[in-house]
Each structure stands twice: as structure tokens, then as C-alpha cells.
Amino acid sequence: MSLSQYWQANKHTLLRINASTLVLLLVVQAAAWYPILSASQDRLDRQTAQRDKEMNQERKRHTYVKALQQLQLKEATWARYSVKASDNENELEWHIDGAASLAQWQRILESVEEHFALSLLSVSWHLQPNGEWQGTLGFQVNPPKRQREYHNWLPSRLGAERFVQADWQLLSTMRIADVTAALIAHKEQRYWVREGSWLPDMGLAVNRVTTSAVTLMAKDGSQPTVTIMETGGSHD
């Protein structure tokens, strides 16, 4: 039998065998390539998800920063505030300064912290003769947080105790050059003070010190005086 005759007689069988072999080869090849292709697809999916996450975070950050830049504190006409980029362009700082009562400062700072996550960078407080507080504060603007802890950035507690004259006494004074210092007592506690000293627990600043009296300044602007207790007095 010639080759031509053999082919004609067995071509259907040979075609079935070749087709089966081809399918088998394709299955084997697909099985070999599947882990590689699957890993590549997983890696691509992760990269796409990470890119989408970063883009979403950037959009949120842009909205967050824009809201801070457009912040209007209608109740704080006494304050000046601004947003600026720090040395690292990706970090922002928020600054505020002005003079107001501690209650006004508290309301403003709480209203800002309600919407923005801040951490204190710098602070300076000065009690004015009218009882207002001149404050200059700088904050780092942190990424948005759903839960934010409360911060008390005030120089004194709003509920500081009332001044009671009988609880205070001037014990001693000392003058060196142009500076006069005084030793005063509040109940069982004693403090060396001079002009400009600050007693945070009582919410009092030392306004003036002489050899006979210490004039304090309360948060409401009142100026109680501590003097040397006279011998034979009611507190002797």
C-alpha cells in the first residue's frame, strides 16, 4: 500500500489524534502559564487599587486643605489667621493670633478642632490690662481623622477658683538691682514671684511687685493686692 493510499485510509484517525494532541498541548501550556499570568494580574490589580487609593486620598486632602484655606471664623473678628506650607511642601501649618477673653479663645479653638486635626507647634500668651489674652498659636495640620482627642491649649483653666483675700499673704520681699521679688503664700503653698510671673492654677498673673505689696491680675482684668499681714490682725 502506497503512502497516499495509507493516508486516505487513515486520515480521519490521524486527524483525530493530531487534534487531541494539540488540545492536550494547549491545556498543558495553559496550565504552565496560568500561575504566571494570574500573579501578573494580581499584581496589576493591587497596583491599580493602590493608585486609586492614593488618588482618592489626594482628592480628600485637596478638599480638606481648601476648606481650611477658606475657613471663616465669623465670631472671631478679633483674630487673624492664615494657612501656609511648612519647609516640607507636603505639610501645612495654621496660625492664629489676636486678643480676646479665654471663653472666646476656647470657643474658637474648639470650633476649629472639631473639623480639623491639629497639633500644637508654638504658643505665646500674654494677659492684657483689660483682662483679655493676647495669643499667638501655630499648629501643624494633620491628615483628617474621624476620632480626635480634645486639647486644652488655653493658658489657664476657665474655672480657676475665685480670689479670696484671706487665703493670701505677702511674707517677704527682696530687691536686686531694679528687680523686686516677693515671697507670697496661698493657703499652704508658697511662691517666689516678680513682675510678669504667672500662677496657672489660680489663673493669676503678677502685675506689680513693691516692697509692701504684690498686685495680681485676674483673668477678668481685676487687680487684687496681696499685702503683709499686720500683727494682731484677724488672721494672727
Secondary structure by P-SEA (a helix, b strand, c coil): ccaaaaaaacaaaaaaaaaaaaaaaaaaaaaaaaaaaaaaaaaaaaaaaaaaaaaaaaaaaaaaaaaaaaccccccccccccccccccccbbbbbbbbbbcaaaaaaaaaaaaacbbbbbcbbbbbbccccccbbbbbbbbcccccbbbbbbcccccccccccccccbbbccccccccbbbbbbbcccccccccccccccccccccccccccbbbbbccccbbbbbcccccccccc
